[in-house]
Amino acid sequence: MKQIIFFDGDGTLWYPKRTKYSKHPVWIYRDRRVKNHNNHLTLIPSVLSTIKKLKKMGIITVILSTNPSPPKIADIYLKDKVKHFKLDKLFDEVYATRPKHESKGHFIEKILTKRKIPKSKALMVGDSYLWDYESAKKRGIESFLIRSEYMHEHERVKSVKIIINKLSDIFKHI
């Protein structure tokens, strides 16, 4: 069984109300007409029940969400979003990762080392091949993708072994 599960934020835990899984969620941050992003996002169905069940199972939960802002500002934005969705008590750690494909993998390794958890006991769940799946796989961490209409933006997505339809599907695999 896994000891720790890393989750992406946008497209994995929450997504834009208007486009859900039809368009990559990063559009909402690029649209200058959108002033308060939190008002345009919604928690994805099954997120709360899934995370609560994982916590009851004793699994460590961590959010790793990429943000292009300077690190301190990015952390504030992410923690504000986590608080907005009332997820702050459900996650053990929350980090805004740097806007580089390998950043999440780097964060995962640092956290595993700090907590003395072997890679075999870790899992990364996200919606982006490059930013979530590949970043973790390159570091030897098992990774799943959540099915979306935009997931095929990257050709190598065909190599992904496990694609889940909703977050609660992880219980079939952990």
C-alpha positions as CSV (number, residue, x, y, z in Angstrom):
1,M,0.0,0.0,0.0
2,K,1.1,3.6,-0.6
3,Q,2.2,5.7,2.3
4,I,2.1,9.1,0.6
5,I,0.1,10.4,-2.4
6,F,1.0,13.6,-4.2
7,F,-1.7,15.5,-6.0
8,D,-1.6,18.2,-8.6
9,G,-4.1,21.1,-8.0
10,D,-5.5,22.5,-11.2
11,G,-7.3,19.8,-13.2
12,T,-6.9,17.2,-10.5
13,L,-8.5,18.7,-7.3
14,W,-10.3,21.6,-8.8
15,Y,-11.0,22.9,-12.3
16,P,-12.7,25.9,-14.0
17,K,-16.5,25.8,-13.6
18,R,-17.0,26.7,-17.3
19,T,-14.7,24.3,-19.0
20,K,-14.1,21.5,-16.5
21,Y,-12.1,18.7,-18.3
22,S,-12.7,20.1,-21.8
23,K,-9.9,22.6,-21.8
24,H,-6.6,22.7,-19.9
25,P,-7.3,24.7,-16.7
26,V,-4.3,27.0,-17.1
27,W,-6.4,29.2,-19.4
28,I,-8.2,30.7,-16.4
29,Y,-4.9,32.3,-15.2
30,R,-4.1,33.7,-18.6
31,D,-7.5,35.3,-19.1
32,R,-7.1,38.9,-18.0
33,R,-10.8,39.3,-17.6
34,V,-10.8,36.8,-14.7
35,K,-10.0,38.8,-11.6
36,N,-10.5,36.4,-8.7
37,H,-9.6,32.9,-9.9
38,N,-11.1,31.1,-6.9
39,N,-14.6,32.4,-7.9
40,H,-14.3,30.7,-11.3
41,L,-13.0,27.3,-10.0
42,T,-14.9,24.4,-8.4
43,L,-13.8,21.4,-6.5
44,I,-13.9,18.3,-8.7
45,P,-16.6,15.8,-7.6
46,S,-15.3,13.0,-5.4
47,V,-12.2,15.0,-4.2
48,L,-13.5,15.5,-0.7
49,S,-14.7,12.0,-0.1
50,T,-11.5,10.5,-1.6
51,I,-9.1,12.6,0.4
52,K,-11.0,12.0,3.6
53,K,-10.9,8.2,3.0
54,L,-7.2,8.4,2.3
55,K,-6.6,10.2,5.5
56,K,-8.6,7.6,7.5
57,M,-6.4,5.0,5.9
58,G,-3.4,6.9,7.3
59,I,-2.0,8.0,3.9
60,I,0.0,11.2,3.8
61,T,-1.5,13.7,1.3
62,V,0.5,16.4,-0.4
63,I,-0.5,19.0,-3.0
64,L,2.2,20.0,-5.6
65,S,0.8,22.6,-8.0
66,T,2.9,24.5,-10.5
67,N,2.7,28.3,-10.4
68,P,4.8,30.8,-12.5
69,S,4.8,33.5,-9.8
70,P,7.9,34.0,-7.5
71,P,8.0,31.3,-4.9
72,K,6.6,33.2,-1.9
73,I,3.7,34.7,-3.9
74,A,3.0,31.3,-5.5
75,D,2.8,29.7,-2.1
76,I,0.4,32.4,-0.9
77,Y,-1.9,31.9,-4.0
78,L,-1.9,28.1,-3.6
79,K,-2.6,28.2,0.2
80,D,-5.4,30.7,-0.4
81,K,-6.9,28.3,-3.0
82,V,-6.6,25.3,-0.6
83,K,-8.2,27.4,2.2
84,H,-11.0,28.6,-0.2
85,F,-11.9,24.9,-0.9
86,K,-11.6,24.0,2.8
87,L,-8.9,21.5,2.1
88,D,-6.3,22.8,4.5
89,K,-7.0,20.2,7.2
90,L,-6.9,17.3,4.7
91,F,-3.4,17.8,3.3
92,D,-0.2,17.3,5.3
93,E,1.8,19.6,3.0
94,V,1.1,22.1,0.2
95,Y,3.7,23.4,-2.2
96,A,3.7,25.6,-5.2
97,T,6.2,24.1,-7.6
98,R,8.4,26.0,-10.1
99,P,7.3,26.4,-13.7
100,K,9.7,23.7,-15.0
101,H,8.6,20.2,-16.0
102,E,11.0,18.5,-13.6
103,S,10.0,20.6,-10.6
104,K,7.4,18.2,-9.1
105,G,9.7,15.3,-9.4
106,H,12.3,17.3,-7.5
107,F,9.9,18.2,-4.8
108,I,8.7,14.6,-4.5
109,E,12.2,13.4,-3.9
110,K,12.9,16.0,-1.3
111,I,9.7,15.2,0.6
112,L,10.4,11.5,0.4
113,T,13.9,11.9,1.7
114,K,12.8,14.2,4.5
115,R,10.1,11.7,5.6
116,K,12.3,8.7,5.0
117,I,9.7,7.1,2.7
118,P,10.8,4.8,-0.2
119,K,9.8,5.7,-3.7
120,S,7.9,2.5,-4.0
121,K,5.4,3.8,-1.3
122,A,4.7,7.0,-3.2
123,L,2.2,7.9,-5.9
124,M,1.7,11.1,-8.0
125,V,-1.8,11.9,-9.4
126,G,-2.3,14.6,-12.0
127,D,-3.8,15.7,-15.2
128,S,-0.8,16.7,-17.3
129,Y,1.6,14.3,-18.9
130,L,4.7,16.5,-18.8
131,W,4.1,18.4,-15.6
132,D,2.7,15.6,-13.4
133,Y,3.2,12.1,-14.9
134,E,6.6,12.3,-16.6
135,S,8.1,14.5,-13.8
136,A,7.3,11.8,-11.3
137,K,8.1,8.8,-13.5
138,K,11.6,10.2,-14.3
139,R,12.3,10.1,-10.6
140,G,11.0,6.5,-10.3
141,I,7.7,7.4,-8.7
142,E,4.5,5.6,-9.8
143,S,2.1,8.0,-11.5
144,F,-1.5,8.1,-12.7
145,L,-3.3,10.6,-15.0
146,I,-6.9,11.7,-14.7
147,R,-8.8,11.4,-18.0
148,S,-9.6,14.7,-19.7
149,E,-10.4,16.0,-23.2
150,Y,-7.0,17.8,-23.3
151,M,-4.9,14.9,-22.0
152,H,-3.8,13.9,-25.6
153,E,-2.1,17.3,-26.0
154,H,1.1,15.3,-25.5
155,E,1.9,12.4,-27.9
156,R,3.5,10.2,-25.2
157,V,0.3,10.0,-23.2
158,K,-0.2,6.7,-25.0
159,S,2.6,5.2,-22.8
160,V,0.7,5.9,-19.6
161,K,-0.3,2.6,-17.9
162,I,-3.0,3.9,-15.6
163,I,-5.5,6.6,-16.6
164,I,-8.3,7.1,-14.1
165,N,-11.7,8.6,-14.8
166,K,-12.2,10.2,-11.4
167,L,-10.1,10.6,-8.3
168,S,-11.8,7.9,-6.3
169,D,-10.6,5.4,-8.9
170,I,-7.2,5.4,-7.2
171,F,-8.6,3.0,-4.6
172,K,-8.6,0.3,-7.3
173,H,-4.9,0.7,-7.7
174,I,-3.4,1.5,-4.3
